[in-house]
Amino acid sequence: MTKIHRCEAVVIGAGLAGLNAAVHLQDAGVDVRVVEAQDRVGGRVRSMRELGGNLEAGGTYIGAAYRRVIDAASRHDVRLIDVTPSLKFFREQDLVLDGEIIRQSEWPAHPANPFPDPDRALMPWTFGRMLTARQNPLKEPRHWLDPGQAVHDVSMHEWMRGLGLNDKTIRLGYGLNVSYGEDAHDVSALQLLFRAAFSRAQAGSPLTAADPAGGGSATSRSSVTSSTSARGFTAADGVQRIPEAMAESLVHPVHYGRLARRIEDDGRQVTVRCEGGAEYRAAHAVCALPFTVLRGIAFDPPLDGRQREAVASLPSQAMTQLYFAHKSEFWEEDGIAPSLFTDTAAGMFSALRNGSDPTEITGFSAWVMGRNAVRLDALPPEKAGARVIREIEAVRPAARGQLEFIGRQSWGADPFARGAWAYFRPGQITRYAAAMGASHGRVRFCGEHLAVANRGMEGAMESGESAAMGITTPRQSREAAPSD
């Protein structure tokens, strides 16, 4: 039997974007419901509490200038923890290349280093970032969508070749465990210039909330109040606590297990039909799903033009995260950095420091991107974990028998995400950016892929806020209009 729910607005998806849209709609007096296919909120923010400790997947790091995220934590009484003392340790990783561990101190003079003389001290994982920071034409992050920037909507490979770099340098400078695309041919340089401009803006912004998180001890993982020069935060009880608290603030609880299959708009109302028979009828709908998931929803009337193309073709980054416990401090035995950035299926193998003492290593995680992530996703979790351990043990004898696989989060294999974050292939920004987030009748869209001035969690929050304003601003204008 079909159960019909009536409201003024229905939000599909309870990630940060959808929840921020719902909170803003509720604040404006809109009767809103949120439907979520999973049994949890957060979307691609997930705290792996079942593995013990604060192991994070997806959104993990809250920049000090993530104003919307920090304000949400403050409003909903989520305590933030300053992780600045731990950040320096993330730079302490050595390189694995062609079966050899190369210490950072050895890299500038190493024969495998193809970088130009001024940049030989740059490690492969920083080379591309430094180029896009140094050669950046964007005065502000939001300028990436200006028509004049379309000249940079070419492949990262073409852009780097334009700087006089050869193919070997490009493969190493943008080809190891890359965060966007599969290689330098697969991602638009304009997106990476946007990322660099956003990072620059974040680094130059002061902490805007004097006390966004409340009290706490002044330890190395102290509360926000202990340092006004904090560079980043996590959340007590995990970053997922922020969307959980946002959901708890809603008058109507999130409806879980509601997988949207069809969205109909007859010009007067929107009907969202979910698997199992539930229906939501509302004056407006906000669709807060990645395009890779949105492809599974039928629209009546159907999407058209470049928006339809964008939904059908915008890719999402393959990423798998694997988590490991350790039996000994094997890095003390061989004198190599605990963390390794590799050209293998182990990806970026990072030491975790989730305790109160930032010098203490509490475990390890492997962040594996692109083709290697797809290969690992084809294996059962235990076999994928064993594969990563074999890769580490092969180059690091001191680690043999010292690592234990404890869990995996694959965003590419997750049917509710189908990738970690969206990225643009060459030419896609110019072709799709202006059209892909447009309202479709009474349906609006949001998500990190539709943010204009921000990235990551802050971008998701920005887009949710914008979607809500598209509904509430006309509504408020009508209410304020004088009557005859």
C-alpha positions in Angstrom: 0.0 0.0 0.0 1.4 3.4 -1.0 2.0 5.8 1.9 1.8 9.4 0.9 3.6 12.2 2.8 2.7 15.8 2.1 5.0 18.7 2.8 6.2 22.0 1.4 9.6 20.8 0.4 11.3 17.3 0.2 15.0 16.9 0.3 16.5 13.7 -1.3 19.7 12.8 0.4 21.0 13.4 4.0 24.6 14.3 3.3 25.9 17.7 4.3 24.4 19.4 1.3 20.9 18.0 1.8 20.9 18.6 5.5 22.1 22.2 5.1 19.4 22.8 2.6 16.8 21.3 5.0 18.1 23.3 8.0 17.9 26.6 6.0 14.4 25.7 4.7 13.2 24.9 8.2 14.7 28.2 9.5 12.7 30.0 6.8 9.5 28.4 8.0 9.2 25.8 5.3 7.7 22.4 6.2 10.4 20.1 5.0 11.1 16.3 5.0 14.4 14.6 4.3 14.5 11.1 2.7 17.6 9.0 2.9 18.3 5.7 1.2 20.7 4.5 3.9 20.3 3.9 7.6 22.5 6.8 8.5 23.1 10.5 7.7 26.4 12.0 6.4 26.6 10.8 2.9 30.3 10.8 2.1 31.2 11.8 5.6 31.5 8.6 7.6 33.1 8.0 11.0 34.1 4.3 11.1 33.2 3.9 14.7 32.7 0.2 14.4 36.5 -0.1 13.9 37.2 1.6 17.2 38.5 5.1 17.8 38.0 8.1 15.4 38.8 6.5 12.1 37.4 8.7 9.4 36.3 8.0 5.8 35.4 10.6 3.2 35.3 14.1 4.7 38.0 14.0 7.4 39.5 17.4 7.8 37.7 20.7 8.6 39.7 23.7 7.4 40.0 26.6 9.7 38.2 28.8 7.2 35.3 26.3 6.6 32.9 28.9 7.9 29.7 27.0 7.2 30.9 23.7 8.7 32.3 25.5 11.8 29.1 27.5 12.2 27.0 24.3 12.0 29.2 22.6 14.6 28.8 25.7 16.9 25.0 25.9 16.4 24.4 22.2 17.0 26.8 21.9 20.0 29.4 19.7 18.3 32.8 20.1 19.9 35.6 20.7 17.5 39.2 19.6 18.2 42.3 21.5 16.9 44.4 19.0 15.0 47.1 21.6 14.0 49.8 19.9 16.2 49.3 16.7 14.2 49.5 18.2 10.7 53.3 18.4 10.5 53.5 14.6 10.8 51.6 14.2 7.5 54.5 15.8 5.7 56.8 13.2 7.1 56.5 10.4 4.5 59.0 8.7 2.3 58.5 7.7 -1.4 58.2 4.2 -2.8 59.1 4.1 -6.5 59.8 1.1 -8.6 60.3 -1.2 -5.6 62.6 1.2 -3.8 62.1 3.3 -0.7 63.5 6.8 -1.3 63.8 9.1 1.7 62.9 12.7 1.3 66.4 13.7 2.1 67.7 11.5 -0.8 65.2 12.6 -3.4 66.7 15.9 -4.7 69.9 14.1 -5.9 68.2 10.8 -6.7 68.7 9.6 -10.3 65.0 8.8 -10.7 64.1 12.5 -10.0 63.1 14.1 -13.4 62.1 17.5 -12.1 63.7 20.7 -13.3 66.6 22.0 -11.2 64.6 24.6 -9.3 62.0 22.0 -8.2 64.1 18.9 -7.5 63.4 19.2 -3.8 59.7 18.8 -4.4 58.3 15.4 -3.8 56.0 13.9 -6.4 52.9 14.4 -4.3 53.6 18.1 -4.0 54.9 18.9 -7.5 51.5 19.3 -9.2 50.1 21.3 -6.3 53.1 23.7 -6.4 52.7 24.2 -10.1 49.0 25.1 -9.9 49.7 27.4 -7.0 52.6 29.1 -8.6 51.1 29.4 -12.1 47.6 30.2 -11.0 45.6 32.9 -12.9 42.7 32.9 -10.5 42.5 35.9 -8.2 39.6 34.3 -6.3 38.4 30.7 -6.2 35.0 31.6 -7.7 36.7 33.0 -10.8 37.3 29.5 -12.1 33.9 29.7 -13.8 34.6 33.0 -15.6 34.4 32.6 -19.4 37.9 33.9 -19.8 39.3 30.9 -17.8 38.0 28.4 -20.4 41.4 28.5 -22.0 42.6 26.4 -19.0 39.9 23.8 -19.4 42.4 21.4 -21.0 44.0 18.3 -19.7 46.5 18.6 -16.9 48.9 16.9 -19.3 48.4 19.6 -21.9 48.7 22.3 -19.3 52.0 20.9 -17.9 53.4 20.4 -21.4 52.7 24.1 -22.0 55.1 24.8 -19.1 57.8 23.0 -20.9 57.7 19.7 -19.0 58.3 16.3 -20.6 56.1 13.3 -20.3 58.3 11.5 -17.7 58.1 14.6 -15.4 54.3 14.8 -15.9 53.8 11.1 -15.2 55.7 11.4 -11.9 54.5 14.9 -11.0 50.9 14.0 -11.7 50.4 10.3 -11.9 51.0 8.6 -8.5 47.8 7.9 -6.6 46.2 11.0 -8.0 43.2 12.6 -6.3 41.5 13.6 -9.5 41.0 11.3 -12.4 43.2 8.4 -13.4 46.2 10.4 -14.7 47.1 13.8 -16.1 45.1 13.2 -19.3 41.9 12.5 -17.4 41.3 15.8 -15.5 40.9 19.4 -16.4 43.7 21.7 -15.3 41.1 24.4 -14.6 39.7 22.2 -11.8 43.1 21.9 -10.2 43.7 25.6 -10.5 40.4 26.1 -8.7 41.6 23.7 -6.0 44.9 25.6 -5.6 43.0 29.0 -5.4 40.7 27.6 -2.8 43.6 26.3 -0.7 45.3 29.6 -1.0 42.1 31.4 0.2 41.8 29.0 3.1 45.4 29.5 4.2 44.9 33.3 4.2 41.7 33.3 6.1 41.6 33.8 9.9 39.4 31.6 12.1 36.0 33.4 11.9 34.4 31.8 15.0 36.0 32.7 18.3 34.5 29.7 20.1 32.6 27.5 17.7 32.9 24.4 19.7 32.7 25.1 23.4 35.1 23.9 26.1 37.7 21.2 26.2 41.1 20.6 27.5 44.2 22.4 26.1 45.9 19.2 25.0 47.5 18.7 21.6 44.0 17.8 20.3 42.5 20.7 22.3 39.2 22.5 21.7 39.1 25.4 19.3 39.3 27.9 22.1 42.9 26.9 22.8 44.3 28.4 19.6 43.1 31.2 17.4 45.8 30.2 14.9 44.4 26.7 14.3 44.8 25.4 10.7 42.3 22.6 11.0 39.9 20.6 13.1 38.1 17.3 13.6 35.0 16.7 15.6 34.7 15.0 19.0 33.1 11.6 18.4 33.9 11.8 14.7 33.2 14.3 11.9 29.9 12.4 11.2 28.7 13.9 14.4 28.1 17.2 12.6 25.5 15.9 10.1 24.0 13.8 12.8 23.5 16.9 15.0 22.0 18.8 12.0 19.5 16.0 11.4 18.6 15.9 15.1 17.7 19.6 14.8 15.0 19.0 12.3 11.4 19.0 13.5 10.6 16.0 11.4 13.1 13.1 11.7 14.9 11.9 8.6 13.1 9.1 6.8 15.6 6.3 6.4 15.6 3.5 3.9 13.8 5.5 1.3 15.5 4.9 -2.0 14.1 7.5 -4.5 13.4 6.0 -7.9 11.3 8.6 -9.7 10.7 12.3 -9.5 7.6 13.7 -11.3 6.8 17.4 -11.7 3.4 18.3 -13.0 4.0 22.0 -12.8 2.0 22.4 -9.5 3.8 19.9 -7.3 6.6 17.4 -7.2 6.1 13.7 -6.4 9.0 11.7 -5.3 8.4 7.9 -5.6 10.6 5.6 -3.5 11.3 1.9 -3.7 8.8 0.1 -1.5 5.9 2.4 -2.3 6.4 5.6 -0.2 5.6 8.8 -1.9 6.4 12.4 -1.1 4.3 15.2 -2.6 5.6 18.7 -2.2 5.7 22.1 -3.8 9.5 21.8 -4.1 12.2 19.2 -4.2 15.9 19.4 -3.5 18.0 16.6 -5.0 21.2 16.3 -3.0 22.8 13.3 -4.7 26.0 12.8 -6.6 25.4 12.6 -10.3 26.7 9.0 -10.3 23.7 8.1 -8.1 21.2 10.5 -9.8 21.6 8.5 -13.0 19.5 5.8 -11.4 16.5 8.1 -10.9 13.9 8.7 -13.6 12.6 12.2 -14.2 9.2 13.2 -15.6 9.6 15.4 -17.5 13.1 14.1 -18.3 16.3 16.2 -17.9 17.4 17.7 -21.1 20.3 19.4 -22.9 23.6 19.8 -21.2 22.2 19.1 -17.8 21.2 15.7 -19.0 24.6 15.2 -20.5 26.4 16.3 -17.3 24.4 13.9 -15.1 25.1 11.1 -17.5 28.8 11.7 -17.9 30.4 13.6 -15.0 32.8 11.1 -13.4 33.5 10.5 -9.7 36.9 9.6 -8.2 37.5 6.0 -7.4 38.8 5.8 -3.9 39.2 3.0 -1.4 40.4 3.4 2.2 41.8 0.5 4.2 42.6 0.5 7.9 45.3 -1.4 9.7 46.4 -2.0 13.3 50.1 -2.5 14.1 51.8 -4.9 16.5 55.0 -3.1 16.9 56.8 0.2 16.2 58.5 -1.3 13.1 59.4 2.2 11.8 61.8 2.5 14.8 63.7 -0.5 13.6 64.4 0.6 10.0 64.5 4.3 10.5 62.2 5.0 7.6 59.2 7.4 8.0 56.1 5.6 9.3 54.1 6.9 6.3 54.9 6.0 2.7 53.6 7.5 -0.6 53.8 4.6 -3.1 53.4 3.8 -6.8 51.7 0.5 -5.8 48.3 -0.7 -4.8 49.1 0.5 -1.2 48.6 4.1 -2.5 49.3 6.6 0.3 50.0 4.5 3.4 49.6 6.9 6.3 50.2 6.7 10.0 47.2 7.8 12.0 47.5 9.9 15.1 44.1 9.9 16.6 45.0 10.0 20.3 45.6 12.9 22.7 49.3 12.8 22.0 50.1 13.7 18.3 53.5 11.9 18.5 51.7 8.6 19.1 50.8 6.5 16.1 47.4 4.8 16.7 47.2 2.9 13.4 47.6 3.1 9.6 45.3 3.7 6.7 45.9 3.3 3.0 44.2 5.9 0.7 44.1 4.3 -2.7 42.9 6.2 -5.8 42.0 5.6 -9.4 42.8 2.4 -11.2 44.4 0.8 -8.1 41.2 1.5 -6.1 39.1 -0.2 -8.9 41.4 -3.2 -8.7 41.2 -3.5 -5.0 37.4 -3.0 -5.1 37.2 -6.2 -7.2 38.6 -8.2 -4.3 36.8 -9.1 -1.0 37.8 -6.8 1.8 40.2 -9.3 3.5 42.0 -10.0 0.3 42.3 -6.3 -0.5 43.8 -5.7 2.9 46.2 -8.6 2.4 47.3 -7.2 -1.0 48.1 -3.8 0.6 50.1 -5.5 3.4 52.1 -7.5 0.8 52.9 -4.3 -1.0 54.3 -2.7 2.2 56.1 -5.8 3.3 57.8 -6.2 -0.1 59.6 -2.9 0.2 59.8 -2.8 4.0 61.1 -6.0 5.7 60.7 -4.5 9.2 56.9 -4.4 8.6 56.6 -8.1 7.9 54.0 -9.7 10.2 53.4 -6.4 12.0 50.2 -5.2 10.2 46.7 -6.4 10.7 43.8 -5.5 8.4 40.7 -4.2 10.3 38.4 -2.7 7.7 37.7 -1.0 4.4 35.5 1.8 3.0 35.2 1.8 -0.8 33.5 4.9 -2.1 33.6 3.6 -5.7 31.8 0.4 -4.8 29.3 2.1 -2.5 25.9 2.1 -4.3 24.9 5.3 -2.5 28.0 7.2 -3.5 29.6 5.6 -6.5 32.8 7.6 -6.0 34.5 9.8 -3.5 34.0 13.2 -5.2 33.2 14.5 -8.6 35.9 15.7 -11.0 35.8 17.3 -14.5 37.5 15.9 -17.5 39.0 18.3 -20.0 36.4 20.5 -21.5 33.6 19.5 -19.1 33.7 22.7 -17.0 33.2 24.9 -20.1 30.5 22.6 -21.4 28.5 21.8 -18.3 29.2 24.1 -15.3 26.6 26.8 -16.3 23.8 24.3 -16.9 24.3 21.3 -14.7 23.0 22.8 -11.5 20.0 24.7 -13.0 16.6 24.1 -11.5 14.5 21.6 -13.4 11.0 22.9 -12.9 10.3 22.7 -9.2 13.4 20.5 -8.6 16.6 22.0 -7.4 20.0 20.3 -7.1 22.9 20.6 -4.7 26.1 18.7 -3.7 29.9 19.4 -3.6 30.1 19.2 -7.4 27.8 22.2 -7.7 29.7 24.5 -5.4 31.0 27.7 -6.9 33.5 29.1 -4.4 34.4 26.2 -2.1 35.4 22.6 -2.2 34.8 19.5 -0.1 32.6 19.7 2.9 32.4 23.5 2.8 31.4 23.2 -0.9 28.6 20.8 0.0 27.3 23.2 2.6 27.5 26.1 0.2 25.5 24.3 -2.4 22.8 23.2 0.1 22.4 26.8 1.2 22.1 28.0 -2.3 19.5 25.4 -3.2 17.4 26.4 -0.1 17.7 30.1 -1.0 16.3 29.4 -4.5 13.1 28.2 -2.7 12.9 30.6 0.2 13.8 33.9 -1.5 10.9 33.9 -4.0 8.6 32.6 -1.2 9.7 35.5 1.1 9.2 38.0 -1.7 5.7 36.8 -2.2 4.9 37.0 1.5 6.4 40.6 1.7 4.5 41.8 -1.4 1.7 44.3 -0.6 -1.8 43.0 -1.0 -4.4 44.8 -3.3 
